């Protein structure tokens, strides 16, 4: 029988209680403090007034004395007893925000003087929690000691709407194409087989982060059971796979395989992959599979359509996600299986390479996140050597495998650290320009790196295999780049301005080799053009600048003639340099090429010899540059026929077209706003060099 509550007539203030009733306190609503109150009357609830009891105040513990404070107190006590203490050379970092304690231990352990374990006691030991395809890493003691359920709230796929929207902020909208169902973009089985062959041939060796047999089994199972619920992380990886294959295709290949234009297909799979990543909540994911999908999308697919600044931010997101999953710690130290350990190594080193290259292009130091790590290099093994059920680490192979190219990039990163006085700062190419080591010592170290790579990898290369040839060229290019940086004309304040001729010869020789390697890659030898979709130009234009500088210095001779032919062959693969409206890099390089050509021609003419015929590519650069100036500088006479440029365009035997003859270089001073004063001499101003580097960084694409 329900209790009936009758409202009491409003009386005097004496009827009011000094505190709220129990129900109002529980509901956190305002109580009129009458007995019964109006809220309880309306709700037909018993109204009880119980005076609130204040809990006992907890005893406040005195603040814990910090380690540095205790150390200082003990030192003062020792001094009071007459002890003499040596001052410490180490900087007190107690108030800095550099790296966490555990990361600092790892960074210092890279030095030979710190060979002990990273974590000194069980209390400080980090913890990796894995559950349902996700992993969370904790190296802060309170979190590492609490139960698994509390410290790992993410289980399975993210479904929270807020998580969906926060992942979406990284991608701009694309109203030009509305994709209602990403599932409709799964290819047919026959098309998938072709895509697999393309992936194994031209993508997998450049980005070895997938175990293809395991991935392929998951892909086939997913497509054969379309009604089954598929993890969103797997869906993101599938569409990243589709997208990267489409990205690597030529227009003709795309029409042959998909019967559709590449531009249309690229747009569809780009949007589908982004949507799948957002669905998987990539921005707060703990799934290594989602991170794999994001890494493929970021590095392999959109690197030529996003600015380097944007890619650098996206790379930072990937690095932080990887650290959250503990990828910076070697799986063998975390009790993981050999298979999982190896796959985590591959993914982490791939992300390191991407961040390192972007930092190098943008002229900044790599993140300290890349230094605070104890992870080992991946093993030189093939996919068939790995199995999720394996219990023992596989034996490394001698020779070239699908991961060898990625391993060599890791070896180069490790080698660059040797040129740093403090390896904690992270590897970067600028370390080779430092003055801590003499040129002789640098050359000795570069020779050691070259011998090591030659012995471990290059001697196993088969010149008839396209991947082997590509690996050989990339290794020799890296060694040449090391020598160029070590003897670089980009001088520091502590080195003399004037370079000895022997150093100029060495740098010139290596720069021309770098250009020759590039023309071999473009030339289609051994079908190597299939890798060109991933080859950028970040190192090319600095190399070309020094070749022009040294050509200007030499002016004539058989070596100079050979260099002009090489320059023309390089330019034949970059038609942007012949366009009237082009990027600052091509505009500046075109302008400098014309200047050097005219100075070389003038030097020959000054000796009483006939002026050499102008190569066809010089004619085209001159004419398109004149078209971009005001009408007073436009040539008078018949227009030049701008047929396609080919490697034969550097032929010296052709006559010059009328309207593009000779000319004073002063006419070119108004070509664009990129005038770098004396950058074509070795009397460089540091601001000119910085400005040139910034313009190169704006060029999309990187190796």
Secondary structure, DSSP 8 states (H G I E B T S, - for coil): ------------GGG--SS--HHHHHHT------SS-HHHHHHT----------------------HHHHHHHHHHHHHHTT-------S---TT--S--HHHHHHHHHTSTT--S-S--SGGG--EEEEETTEEEEE-SHHHHTS-HHHH----SS---HHHHHHHHTTS---TTS--S-GGGG---HHHHHHHHHHIIIIIGGG-----HHHHHHHHHHHHH-TTS---HHHHHHHHHHHHHHHHHS-HHHHHHHHSS-HHHHHHHHHHHHHHHHHHTTGGG--BHHHHHHHHIIIIIISTTTS-HHHHHHHHHHHHHHHHHTTTTS-GGGTT--HHHHHHHHHHHHHHHHHHHHHHHHHT----GGGTS-------S--GGG--TT--S-----SS--TTHHHHHHHHHHHHHHTT-SSGGG---GGGGG-SSS-HHHHHHHHHHHHHHHHHHTGGG--TTSHHHHHHHHHHHHHHHHHHHHHT-SS--TTS-SS--HHHHHHHHHHHHHHHHHHHHHHTTGGGGGGGGGG---TTHHHHHHHHHHHHHHH-SSHHHHHHHHHHHHHHTT-GGGG-SS--HHHHHHHHHHHHHHHHHHHHHHHTT-------HHHHHHHHHHHHTS-GGGS--SS--------GGGG-SSS---TTS----GGGGTTSSS---TTTTSS---HHHHHHHHHHHHHS----
